[in-house]
Amino acid sequence: MRLAHLSVIAASSGLLLISSFPGCSDETRNAEQTYQQFCVSCHGENLTGGIAPSMLDEVWTHGGTDAAITAQIITGDPAVGMPAFGEVFSDAQVRALVVYIREQRSKHALNPPASPKPDANQIVTTAEHQFRVEVVTDEVDSPWGVNWLPDGTLLITEKSGDLRLWRDGKLSDPINDTPNVDALSQAGLFDAVAHPDYQNNGWIYLSFADLQTKLTGSRLSLTKIVRGRIEDESWIDQETIYEGAEEHYPKAGGYHFGSRIVFDEAGYLFFSIGDRGAKEEAQDPFRPNGKIHRLFDDGRVPPDNPFVNQPGAVPSIWSIGHRNPQGLDLNPRDGTLWATEHGPRGGDELNQIRPALNYGWPLITYGMNYNGTPITGETARAGLEQPIHHWTPSIAVCGIDFYDAHQFPAWSDNLLVTALADRNLRRVVLDKGVFKSQEIILQDIGRCRDVSTGPDGYIYLAVNRPDKIIRLVPVD
Ligand code: HEC
């Protein structure tokens, strides 16, 4: 309905504008289609924003003039994640997009959509369970990670760099003295996870985009892992667990930081680092980006890690060939490690992670470049792992959690999977490591960034736009 309506408007306005742009072809009337095909995955439905900023507000990095928008489309800004479209669009197509952006902005100014609010007592019926959606708090700002302390306190990270606690139904102020983070573009504070023996040692692990200016004087950032304790609302006793070497730091901001943290049953610490936009480096064992890493809880390198004996290789590497793994969890039944990773356009992946294996990015992928040009024709190659499942088109897959609690018994052992662009929560049914089926159990609640089962057995979700923490509570 809505799409049809929009294309009528785009087409009719396109006709109106043709007189002022001689030489326009049919292409210009298809700007809405071009937008849907090439821009929507990052800039969102109706330009409302997603991985990339909204184009409906008054915030423009480059000034927002027609000339600036045109230049952005043609040359892009690859360092921060805006692809160049100059080689794939004609001048007329670029111009039509600028016009389309103008049209959508004026429509929005006349009629701003209400932000989608989950009904506080909405009942959702799925194949196996009925549940109510409850808002835990809407006082959070771009929540990124949700994880539990054993006493039932929820650790909430906010992309901007703040760490908050939710306990006894109340949200704390940001904890003082947490590390400074790079928060440009996709960078920020990412995960906060308790040590398996938290009760005795109080350690909390953080992953974040570490901002460096001291190295060369320029702003650089890379995923870093620290641990510390919280006392009297302050972050204390900080120790560095992992940081890249100087030459591993790319320009600040930009994209693909990965950054989920998980401990296995033996107490090893696993974390992911995205390719930071340098896709070839995902294959390079001399670089930490595009990898999943394994360390002892204090940051020492386990002597049986797969690359420890290769001179020059980054010794914490556990598996290679990853694009942007933003979901990581351990299957509590069998101890296997699972990761979800954002593909390019298409090719979001679910992988079972094993040591020393190569998951293929960018040599094989089910996706293509955002500007529609191919990355490779290959989806499979000997020696490179196939995903357990891939989502094409992309759903912008994010945090995951194996459900292992009593409130939703029919979902036991299912993998809960969040999606940003698709704005939903799925449950994936696996059988002995093989993908069986999936069901969308919650739709259009916002951009679902992370999921974590509470000690109460309810399912907690970190949602962006609108920013909130919600939970799923079963109803009979
Ligand atoms: C892969 C994701 C991605 C895709 C696809 C994408 N963009 Fe972007 N775009 C970005 C990001 C990220 C930024 C903001 C960079 C920054 O932080 O400055 C951006 C910025 C822009 C800007 C500049 C905004 C400003 O504030 O000055 C314009 C204009 C723009 N994009 C238009 C488009 C159009 C039109 C398309 C489709 C043809 C498109 N983009 C496709 C990621 C994307």
Boltz pocket constraint, residues with backbone or C-beta under 6 A from the ligand:
constraints:
  - pocket:
      binder: B
      contacts: [[A, 34], [A, 35], [A, 38], [A, 39], [A, 40], [A, 41], [A, 42], [A, 43], [A, 51], [A, 52], [A, 53], [A, 54], [A, 59], [A, 60], [A, 61], [A, 62], [A, 63], [A, 64], [A, 68], [A, 69], [A, 70], [A, 72], [A, 73], [A, 77], [A, 80], [A, 81], [A, 82], [A, 83], [A, 85], [A, 97], [A, 185], [A, 370], [A, 371]]
      max_distance: 6.0
